[in-house]
Structure formats: structure tokens, C-alpha cells
């Protein structure tokens, strides 16, 4: 079954920030040599969602959310 696309703007502020924070703190989401604060990373991802450069998905089987780049 394909992942469900979740409209970011229909989530509560707490739910949206929880998904974004979990995403940016995952292992493997490093941003190169310079250290970027959690707040800045979250702002960048939120902007990508606003600009339709990324979207949120929900995997029903695993019961997890993720953020993926738009193609």
C-alpha cells in the first residue's frame, strides 16, 4: 500500500513541529561541515513544506511519518 500524503497545513502546530523535529534529528540528516541549530533546520524544512518543495507522508504499516522532497 502506498504511503498517504498528509497536508502539512491541516496538522496542528504541535503535530507539525513534532514531525519536523523528529525528521531533522534523524541519523543521516547531517548538513555538511557547518553546524546548524535545530531551530534553523526546522525553519528550513517548514519553508520547504510551504513552498511545495517537500511533503509529509504516513506509512500505515509502520505507523510513521516522514518528509520527502517533491519531484
URCOR-V523047 format. One record per pair of residues at least 12 apart in sequence whose C-alpha atoms are under 10 Angstrom apart, sorted by sequence separation. I is the first residue (numbers start at 1). GAP is how many residues later the second one is. D is the distance in whole Angstrom. If there is no record, write none. Layout:
BEGIN
i/gap/d
I/GAP/D
I/GAP/D
END
This chain:
BEGIN
i/gap/d
55/12/6
56/12/6
25/13/8
54/13/7
55/13/6
56/13/9
24/14/7
54/14/5
55/14/6
56/14/10
24/15/10
53/15/9
54/15/4
55/15/7
25/16/9
53/16/6
54/16/5
21/17/8
24/17/7
25/17/10
52/17/9
53/17/5
54/17/8
21/18/9
23/18/10
24/18/7
49/18/9
52/18/7
53/18/8
23/19/9
48/19/10
49/19/10
51/19/10
52/19/10
21/20/8
22/20/10
24/20/10
49/20/9
20/21/9
21/21/6
24/21/8
48/21/8
49/21/9
20/22/6
21/22/10
23/22/9
45/22/9
48/22/9
19/23/10
20/23/9
18/24/10
20/24/10
21/24/9
45/24/10
17/25/8
20/25/7
17/26/10
20/26/7
17/29/9
20/29/10
16/30/9
20/36/9
19/37/9
8/38/9
9/40/9
16/40/9
8/41/7
9/41/8
7/42/9
8/42/8
23/42/9
22/43/9
23/43/7
24/43/9
22/44/9
23/44/7
19/45/9
20/45/10
22/45/10
23/45/10
8/46/10
19/46/7
20/46/9
8/47/7
19/47/7
20/47/8
7/48/8
8/48/7
19/48/8
6/49/7
7/49/7
8/49/10
5/50/7
6/50/5
7/50/9
5/51/6
6/51/6
4/52/8
5/52/4
6/52/7
3/53/10
4/53/5
5/53/6
3/54/6
4/54/5
5/54/9
2/55/10
3/55/5
4/55/7
2/56/9
3/56/5
4/56/8
2/57/8
3/57/7
1/58/9
2/58/9
3/58/9
1/59/8
2/59/10
6/59/9
1/60/8
5/60/10
6/60/10
3/61/10
4/61/9
5/61/10
6/61/10
3/62/9
5/62/10
3/63/10
END
